[in-house]
Structures are given as C-alpha cells and as structure tokens.
Amino acid sequence: MNSSNSIKSPAWKDLPVWLRVIVVVGIVNFAACLGMDSYFGGSALNGYQKGNKFYIGSHGRYTQVTEEFWDFSYVHGISMYATHLSIFVGLALFLNSARYKIGRTEQFAAGNRP
C-alpha cells in the first residue's frame, strides 16, 4: 500500500483549540502527578487512613503525611482520571464531528483511498 494514498490521521494543528487545551492540561496533570508520587513516595490513591493517621503509598511502601496533604493527593489523583477521560471524550467528539468527517470525505473525493 502506497503511503501517499492512505488517509492521514489529524495533525496537531488540525485539532480544535479546545481539544488541544484539554490534551495539554491532561499531559501536564499526569506529569505533575507522576512527579509528586516520585518525590513524596506515593499517592493517596495507593495509600490508606488508619484512625487519625494518613499514609500515601507506592509499591508496598507507605509514608505518613498530614491529612491536608493526603486530601490534596487524593483529589489530584482523581483529577488525573478526569483529565484523561476528558481527552478521550473530546477526541471521540472531534473524530465524529462534521468538521472532521467533511475533511475525510474530501480526501476520498480527491482519490486518496486506503
């Protein structure tokens, strides 16, 4: 199959601004979560509470932290799932939008078939 005749995936510049913003926020949020987990020794999603003590965890090792930090770590961990879900939903909406389908139809009309 000749690559010049194949249908191309949308380029970064072809994505709408709102989707690019969601993708960048998701990547930054993921990097921040990963960095914090590495620096502090885990996250609240992998940790636990026991009485008035709060522990963040990673790979079976737990570190005691304040309740405020545990709450922050928990919310930040949940936000990572929310941003990733937003990326997937936004991409699905874009790929099923009329704007993207019109572009693909024009590629077919120009003879660029798989």
C-alpha positions in Angstrom: 0.0 0.0 0.0 1.4 3.4 -1.0 1.6 5.8 2.0 0.7 8.7 -0.3 -2.7 7.2 -0.9 -3.5 6.4 2.7 -5.8 8.6 4.8 -3.9 10.6 7.3 -4.7 11.0 10.9 -5.5 14.5 12.0 -2.4 16.6 12.7 -2.0 18.6 15.9 -2.8 21.8 14.0 -6.0 20.3 12.7 -7.4 19.7 16.2 -9.7 22.5 17.6 -8.2 24.7 20.3 -10.5 23.4 23.0 -9.2 19.8 22.4 -5.6 20.9 22.3 -6.1 22.7 25.7 -7.6 19.6 27.2 -4.7 17.4 25.9 -2.0 19.8 27.2 -3.8 20.1 30.6 -4.0 16.3 30.8 -0.3 15.8 30.0 0.8 18.4 32.5 -1.5 17.0 35.2 -0.2 13.5 34.5 3.4 14.7 34.7 2.7 16.6 37.9 1.0 13.5 39.5 3.9 11.3 38.4 6.5 13.8 39.8 4.7 14.2 43.1 4.3 10.5 43.5 8.1 10.0 42.9 9.1 12.9 45.1 6.8 12.2 48.1 6.8 8.5 47.9 3.4 7.7 46.7 -0.2 8.9 46.4 -3.3 8.8 48.5 -5.0 6.6 45.9 -2.5 3.9 46.8 -2.4 4.8 50.5 -4.8 4.5 53.4 -6.2 6.1 56.5 -6.0 4.5 59.9 -7.6 6.4 62.7 -6.2 10.0 62.5 -3.1 8.9 60.6 -2.8 9.2 56.8 -0.5 7.3 54.6 0.4 7.6 50.9 1.7 4.5 49.2 3.7 3.3 46.3 4.8 -0.3 45.6 4.1 -1.5 49.1 5.9 1.3 50.9 3.9 3.8 52.9 4.7 7.3 54.1 2.8 9.1 56.8 1.6 12.5 55.8 -0.7 15.2 57.1 -4.5 15.0 56.5 -4.3 18.1 54.3 -1.6 16.6 52.0 -3.5 13.3 51.9 -6.7 15.1 50.8 -4.7 17.1 48.2 -3.0 13.9 46.9 -6.4 12.1 46.7 -8.1 14.9 44.8 -5.1 15.3 42.5 -5.1 11.6 41.7 -8.8 11.6 40.9 -8.3 14.7 38.7 -5.8 12.7 36.6 -8.5 10.2 35.7 -10.9 13.1 35.0 -8.5 14.8 32.6 -7.7 11.6 30.8 -11.4 10.8 30.4 -11.9 14.4 29.0 -9.2 13.8 26.4 -10.8 10.5 25.2 -14.3 12.0 25.1 -13.1 15.2 23.4 -11.2 13.1 20.8 -14.2 10.9 20.2 -16.4 14.0 19.8 -14.0 15.6 17.3 -13.5 12.4 15.3 -17.3 12.1 15.0 -17.9 15.7 14.2 -19.0 17.1 10.9 -15.8 19.1 10.5 -13.6 16.0 10.6 -15.9 13.9 8.5 -16.0 16.6 5.8 -12.2 16.6 5.7 -12.1 12.9 5.3 -14.8 13.0 2.6 -12.7 15.5 0.7 -9.7 13.2 0.9 -11.8 10.3 -0.6 -13.1 12.6 -3.3 -9.5 13.5 -4.2 -8.7 9.9 -4.8 -6.8 9.2 -1.5 -8.3 5.8 -0.6 -6.7 3.2 1.5 
